[in-house]
Amino acid sequence: MATTTEKIPSEDQEQMLFVQWFRRTYPLVRIFAIPNGGHRHPAVAAKMKATGVSSGVPDLFIPEWQLWIEMKRTKGGSVSMEQKDWMLYLQKVGYCVKVCKGAEDAKGQIQAFITIENLE
């Protein structure tokens, strides 16, 4: 009996799908990514750190809604200690932070958020 291995999309793939959906759905609301992840040459990583990149900052920000989004894969992604620290800090200073497991979860959480906050 043959088994098929389900390929889980990467966090980047999920984030791309979500951002494309968000920009189509809410064209007047700005969203941007925080370039704080990924693998880089050590010299580039050092320069980025020196210029203010901080490990653990959530992946996306929606200024108008004061909302940060940390994207994860649908399976296998976990929140690091640095991310937990940033999320607690951001919530303490008045922002909302969502951890989303894939594009579909992110869409659902955004739709619930805007309904609760009466943003539509």
GROMACS elastic network, one bead per residue, 0.5 to 0.9 nm:
[ bonds ]
;  ai    aj funct       b0    kb
    8    73     6  0.73902   500
    8    74     6  0.71652   500
    8    75     6  0.70219   500
    8    76     6  0.88421   500
    9    12     6  0.80760   500
    9    13     6  0.59513   500
    9    14     6  0.64772   500
    9    73     6  0.67333   500
    9    74     6  0.76874   500
    9    75     6  0.89597   500
    9   102     6  0.83995   500
   10    13     6  0.51313   500
   10    14     6  0.63121   500
   10    15     6  0.85676   500
   10    72     6  0.82879   500
   10    73     6  0.59368   500
   10    74     6  0.86206   500
   10   102     6  0.88903   500
   11    14     6  0.51217   500
   11    15     6  0.60418   500
   11    16     6  0.85798   500
   11    71     6  0.65071   500
   11    72     6  0.53807   500
   11    74     6  0.82430   500
   11    77     6  0.81053   500
   11   101     6  0.87011   500
   11   102     6  0.72473   500
   12    15     6  0.50098   500
   12    16     6  0.60915   500
   12    17     6  0.86553   500
   12    71     6  0.84090   500
   12    72     6  0.86998   500
   12    73     6  0.85061   500
   13    16     6  0.51529   500
   13    17     6  0.63235   500
   13    18     6  0.86644   500
   13    73     6  0.87932   500
   13   102     6  0.88125   500
   13   103     6  0.86544   500
   14    17     6  0.52343   500
   14    18     6  0.62063   500
   14    19     6  0.86697   500
   14    71     6  0.76707   500
   14    72     6  0.78355   500
   14    73     6  0.68748   500
   14    74     6  0.83809   500
   14   101     6  0.85513   500
   14   102     6  0.52421   500
   14   103     6  0.50105   500
   14   104     6  0.84843   500
   15    18     6  0.50640   500
   15    19     6  0.60409   500
   15    20     6  0.85127   500
   15    59     6  0.86075   500
   15    60     6  0.88138   500
   15    71     6  0.64505   500
   15    72     6  0.83076   500
   15    73     6  0.89844   500
   15   102     6  0.72997   500
   15   103     6  0.63559   500
   15   106     6  0.88994   500
   16    19     6  0.52241   500
   16    20     6  0.61186   500
   16    21     6  0.85789   500
   16   103     6  0.82484   500
   17    20     6  0.52843   500
   17    21     6  0.62520   500
   17    22     6  0.86160   500
   17   102     6  0.88835   500
   17   103     6  0.60846   500
   17   104     6  0.88995   500
   18    21     6  0.51134   500
   18    22     6  0.60033   500
   18    23     6  0.86185   500
   18   102     6  0.79933   500
   18   104     6  0.75455   500
   18   106     6  0.68685   500
   18   107     6  0.69128   500
   19    23     6  0.60834   500
   19    24     6  0.85421   500
   19    31     6  0.76694   500
   19    32     6  0.84816   500
   19    60     6  0.89843   500
   19   103     6  0.84611   500
   20    23     6  0.53600   500
   20    24     6  0.63142   500
   20    25     6  0.86012   500
   21    24     6  0.52150   500
   21    25     6  0.59692   500
   21    26     6  0.84003   500
   21   103     6  0.87207   500
   21   107     6  0.80365   500
   22    25     6  0.50639   500
   22    26     6  0.57286   500
   22    27     6  0.75781   500
   22    29     6  0.86620   500
   22    31     6  0.80715   500
   22   107     6  0.78119   500
   22   110     6  0.89711   500
   23    26     6  0.53378   500
   23    28     6  0.80348   500
   23    29     6  0.76076   500
   23    30     6  0.77431   500
   23    31     6  0.77425   500
   24    27     6  0.55978   500
   26    29     6  0.55086   500
   26    30     6  0.81620   500
   27    30     6  0.75136   500
   29    62     6  0.74708   500
   29    63     6  0.84012   500
   29    64     6  0.68088   500
   29    65     6  0.85766   500
   30    61     6  0.84567   500
   30    62     6  0.60073   500
   30    63     6  0.70311   500
   30    64     6  0.72883   500
   31    60     6  0.68185   500
   31    61     6  0.56667   500
   31    63     6  0.72195   500
   31    64     6  0.87985   500
   32    59     6  0.84540   500
   32    60     6  0.55797   500
   32    61     6  0.55736   500
   32    62     6  0.68431   500
   32    63     6  0.88278   500
   33    36     6  0.88649   500
   33    58     6  0.86284   500
   33    59     6  0.55982   500
   33    61     6  0.65031   500
   34    37     6  0.82220   500
   34    53     6  0.85142   500
   34    57     6  0.74229   500
   34    58     6  0.71102   500
   34    59     6  0.51942   500
   34    60     6  0.58758   500
   34    61     6  0.75799   500
   35    38     6  0.81697   500
   35    53     6  0.76179   500
   35    59     6  0.74103   500
   36    48     6  0.84970   500
   36    49     6  0.89810   500
   36    53     6  0.59294   500
   36    54     6  0.64659   500
   36    55     6  0.61205   500
   36    56     6  0.75516   500
   36    57     6  0.70242   500
   36    58     6  0.84445   500
   36    59     6  0.75534   500
   37    40     6  0.88332   500
   37    55     6  0.74114   500
   37    56     6  0.83744   500
   37    59     6  0.82405   500
   39    42     6  0.88557   500
   39    45     6  0.83181   500
   40    43     6  0.80817   500
   40    44     6  0.62300   500
   40    45     6  0.57973   500
   41    44     6  0.53175   500
   41    45     6  0.62072   500
   41    46     6  0.86798   500
   42    46     6  0.60603   500
   42    47     6  0.85957   500
   43    46     6  0.51359   500
   43    47     6  0.62342   500
   43    48     6  0.86357   500
   44    47     6  0.51161   500
   44    48     6  0.61159   500
   44    49     6  0.85770   500
   45    48     6  0.51132   500
   45    49     6  0.61451   500
   45    50     6  0.85777   500
   45    53     6  0.88416   500
   46    49     6  0.51355   500
   46    50     6  0.61251   500
   46    51     6  0.86390   500
   47    50     6  0.50316   500
   47    51     6  0.61760   500
   47    52     6  0.87700   500
   47    53     6  0.88862   500
   48    51     6  0.51150   500
   48    52     6  0.63855   500
   48    53     6  0.54569   500
   48    54     6  0.85495   500
   49    52     6  0.52673   500
   49    54     6  0.64196   500
   49    55     6  0.84925   500
   50    53     6  0.72883   500
   53    57     6  0.84684   500
   54    57     6  0.62084   500
   55    58     6  0.89460   500
   55    82     6  0.65086   500
   55    83     6  0.75160   500
   55    86     6  0.88473   500
   56    59     6  0.86185   500
   56    79     6  0.88577   500
   56    80     6  0.73075   500
   56    81     6  0.78623   500
   56    84     6  0.75570   500
   56    85     6  0.76141   500
   56    86     6  0.61110   500
   56    87     6  0.83925   500
   57    60     6  0.88052   500
   57    68     6  0.89503   500
   57    70     6  0.82132   500
   57    82     6  0.78711   500
   57    83     6  0.61353   500
   57    85     6  0.89712   500
   57    86     6  0.58745   500
   57    87     6  0.76937   500
   58    61     6  0.76578   500
   58    68     6  0.61926   500
   58    69     6  0.57526   500
   58    71     6  0.77298   500
   58    83     6  0.68905   500
   58    86     6  0.76091   500
   58    87     6  0.74968   500
   58    97     6  0.81588   500
   58    98     6  0.89392   500
   58    99     6  0.86688   500
   59    68     6  0.74824   500
   59    69     6  0.59407   500
   59    70     6  0.50259   500
   59    71     6  0.63252   500
   60    67     6  0.83638   500
   60    68     6  0.57032   500
   60    70     6  0.65801   500
   60    71     6  0.79291   500
   61    65     6  0.87658   500
   61    66     6  0.75569   500
   61    67     6  0.58724   500
   61    69     6  0.62892   500
   62    65     6  0.56708   500
   62    66     6  0.59819   500
   62    67     6  0.51948   500
   62    68     6  0.64002   500
   62    69     6  0.82696   500
   63    67     6  0.65460   500
   63    68     6  0.83649   500
   64    67     6  0.78510   500
   65    68     6  0.88140   500
   65    95     6  0.87696   500
   65    96     6  0.84761   500
   65   114     6  0.85441   500
   65   117     6  0.89390   500
   65   119     6  0.81353   500
   66    94     6  0.81570   500
   66    95     6  0.54412   500
   66    96     6  0.63692   500
   66    97     6  0.86882   500
   67    95     6  0.60289   500
   67    97     6  0.58017   500
   67    98     6  0.76338   500
   68    87     6  0.85642   500
   68    90     6  0.84176   500
   68    95     6  0.72912   500
   68    96     6  0.62311   500
   68    98     6  0.63510   500
   68    99     6  0.86803   500
   69    96     6  0.85830   500
   69    97     6  0.57553   500
   69    99     6  0.59179   500
   69   100     6  0.70319   500
   69   106     6  0.82640   500
   70    79     6  0.85821   500
   70    83     6  0.84409   500
   70    87     6  0.89654   500
   70    97     6  0.75085   500
   70    98     6  0.61738   500
   70   100     6  0.61775   500
   70   101     6  0.86919   500
   71    77     6  0.87430   500
   71    98     6  0.84226   500
   71    99     6  0.60165   500
   71   100     6  0.50514   500
   71   101     6  0.62284   500
   71   102     6  0.66374   500
   71   103     6  0.81553   500
   71   106     6  0.78087   500
   72    75     6  0.80078   500
   72    76     6  0.81464   500
   72    77     6  0.51487   500
   72    78     6  0.70517   500
   72    79     6  0.81570   500
   72    99     6  0.72229   500
   72   100     6  0.59331   500
   72   102     6  0.59012   500
   72   103     6  0.89113   500
   73    76     6  0.63513   500
   73    77     6  0.51492   500
   73    78     6  0.85224   500
   73   100     6  0.82355   500
   73   101     6  0.53282   500
   73   102     6  0.51972   500
   73   103     6  0.86310   500
   74    77     6  0.70934   500
   74   100     6  0.83445   500
   74   103     6  0.83219   500
   74   104     6  0.89856   500
   74   105     6  0.83429   500
   75    78     6  0.88813   500
   75   101     6  0.73927   500
   75   102     6  0.84686   500
   77   101     6  0.76670   500
   79    82     6  0.81820   500
   79    83     6  0.59941   500
   79    84     6  0.65281   500
   79    99     6  0.84093   500
   80    83     6  0.50887   500
   80    84     6  0.62210   500
   80    85     6  0.86039   500
   81    84     6  0.50430   500
   81    85     6  0.61441   500
   81    86     6  0.86835   500
   82    85     6  0.50823   500
   82    86     6  0.62767   500
   82    87     6  0.86247   500
   83    86     6  0.51174   500
   83    87     6  0.60552   500
   83    88     6  0.85703   500
   84    87     6  0.50841   500
   84    88     6  0.61443   500
   84    89     6  0.85572   500
   85    88     6  0.53010   500
   85    89     6  0.62323   500
   85    90     6  0.86852   500
   86    89     6  0.50432   500
   86    90     6  0.60387   500
   86    91     6  0.85302   500
   87    90     6  0.51375   500
   87    91     6  0.61269   500
   87    92     6  0.84808   500
   87    95     6  0.89256   500
   87    96     6  0.86467   500
   87    97     6  0.63717   500
   87    98     6  0.87327   500
   88    91     6  0.52129   500
   88    92     6  0.60703   500
   88    93     6  0.87869   500
   88    97     6  0.87059   500
   89    92     6  0.50038   500
   89    93     6  0.63837   500
   89    94     6  0.88305   500
   89    95     6  0.88690   500
   90    93     6  0.53074   500
   90    94     6  0.64543   500
   90    95     6  0.53834   500
   90    96     6  0.73137   500
   90    97     6  0.73430   500
   91    94     6  0.51690   500
   91    96     6  0.57870   500
   91    97     6  0.67303   500
   92    95     6  0.73820   500
   98   106     6  0.82993   500
   98   109     6  0.76616   500
   98   110     6  0.87814   500
   99   106     6  0.79950   500
   99   109     6  0.89607   500
  100   103     6  0.74493   500
  100   104     6  0.85023   500
  100   105     6  0.56123   500
  100   107     6  0.87207   500
  100   109     6  0.74806   500
  101   104     6  0.78420   500
  101   105     6  0.56333   500
  101   106     6  0.68870   500
  102   105     6  0.54753   500
  102   106     6  0.62544   500
  102   107     6  0.87943   500
  103   107     6  0.61496   500
  103   108     6  0.86666   500
  104   107     6  0.51170   500
  104   108     6  0.63033   500
  104   109     6  0.86434   500
  105   108     6  0.51325   500
  105   109     6  0.61002   500
  105   110     6  0.85526   500
  106   109     6  0.50941   500
  106   110     6  0.60380   500
  106   111     6  0.85289   500
  107   110     6  0.51924   500
  107   111     6  0.61557   500
  107   112     6  0.86212   500
  108   111     6  0.51839   500
  108   112     6  0.61739   500
  108   113     6  0.84943   500
  109   112     6  0.51206   500
  109   113     6  0.59686   500
  109   114     6  0.86636   500
  110   114     6  0.61486   500
  110   115     6  0.84991   500
  111   114     6  0.53931   500
  111   115     6  0.62305   500
  111   116     6  0.86936   500
  112   115     6  0.51508   500
  112   116     6  0.61360   500
  112   117     6  0.85338   500
  113   116     6  0.52142   500
  113   117     6  0.60232   500
  113   118     6  0.83161   500
  113   119     6  0.83504   500
  114   117     6  0.50434   500
  114   118     6  0.56592   500
  114   120     6  0.64117   500
  115   118     6  0.50526   500
  115   119     6  0.65286   500
  115   120     6  0.70243   500
  116   119     6  0.79618   500
  117   120     6  0.85403   500
